[in-house]
Amino acid sequence: MMYTMPLGQNANLTFTPKYMISLREGSELGDSFLGLNLGAGIGIMDNLNARPEVGLMFVPGEQGSFFNFGLGASWVFGKAEN
């Protein structure tokens, strides 16, 4: 589930909680990670957006966590219907 907040005509802010389940043989549900990511969509051209993102991942109930960073792009094909 992703929550988006517009910041203007060419920018938005996104918050994405994630729960990543381990599919490794012998792993349990408690081996899964919880992730909280905060990102932005920044319009570069009419149809192209840069999408930087920073996040925090951890295993609930255990010590330790790590930060992650990503950079993506999205392209809009066609026009949105009203």
C-alpha positions as CSV (number, residue, x, y, z in Angstrom):
1,M,0.0,0.0,0.0
2,M,1.4,3.4,-1.0
3,Y,0.3,6.8,0.3
4,T,0.9,9.8,-2.0
5,M,0.7,13.5,-1.2
6,P,0.9,16.1,-4.0
7,L,3.5,18.8,-3.5
8,G,2.7,20.8,-6.6
9,Q,2.0,20.2,-10.3
10,N,5.3,18.3,-10.9
11,A,6.2,16.7,-7.6
12,N,4.7,14.3,-5.0
13,L,5.8,12.7,-1.8
14,T,5.2,8.9,-1.1
15,F,5.2,6.8,2.0
16,T,5.3,3.0,1.5
17,P,5.2,0.5,4.4
18,K,6.4,-3.0,3.4
19,Y,6.4,-6.5,4.9
20,M,8.9,-8.8,3.2
21,I,8.4,-12.5,3.8
22,S,11.5,-14.8,3.6
23,L,11.0,-17.7,1.2
24,R,14.2,-19.4,2.2
25,E,13.8,-23.1,3.1
26,G,13.4,-23.5,6.9
27,S,12.7,-19.9,7.5
28,E,9.8,-18.8,9.7
29,L,7.4,-15.9,9.6
30,G,9.5,-14.2,12.3
31,D,12.5,-14.0,9.8
32,S,10.7,-11.5,7.7
33,F,11.6,-7.8,7.4
34,L,9.4,-4.7,8.0
35,G,10.3,-1.7,5.8
36,L,9.3,1.9,5.9
37,N,10.1,4.0,2.8
38,L,9.8,7.6,2.0
39,G,10.2,8.8,-1.6
40,A,9.4,11.6,-4.0
41,G,8.3,11.9,-7.6
42,I,9.9,14.8,-9.4
43,G,8.8,15.7,-12.9
44,I,11.7,16.1,-15.3
45,M,9.7,16.3,-18.5
46,D,6.0,16.0,-19.4
47,N,6.0,12.1,-19.2
48,L,9.2,11.4,-17.1
49,N,9.6,11.4,-13.4
50,A,12.7,10.8,-11.2
51,R,11.9,8.8,-8.1
52,P,14.5,8.9,-5.3
53,E,13.6,6.9,-2.1
54,V,15.1,6.3,1.3
55,G,14.0,3.6,3.7
56,L,14.5,1.8,7.0
57,M,14.4,-2.0,7.3
58,F,14.3,-4.1,10.5
59,V,13.0,-7.4,11.9
60,P,10.3,-6.6,14.4
61,G,11.3,-7.6,18.0
62,E,15.0,-7.8,17.2
63,Q,17.9,-5.3,17.6
64,G,19.5,-3.7,14.5
65,S,18.2,-2.1,11.4
66,F,19.6,-0.7,8.2
67,F,18.9,2.1,5.8
68,N,18.5,1.7,2.1
69,F,18.4,4.2,-0.8
70,G,17.0,3.8,-4.3
71,L,16.7,5.9,-7.4
72,G,14.1,5.0,-10.1
73,A,12.3,6.6,-13.0
74,S,8.7,6.3,-14.2
75,W,7.3,7.1,-17.7
76,V,3.6,8.0,-18.3
77,F,2.2,6.4,-21.5
78,G,-0.7,8.3,-23.0
79,K,-2.9,10.8,-21.2
80,A,-5.0,10.3,-18.1
81,E,-8.7,10.0,-18.5
82,N,-10.8,12.5,-16.6
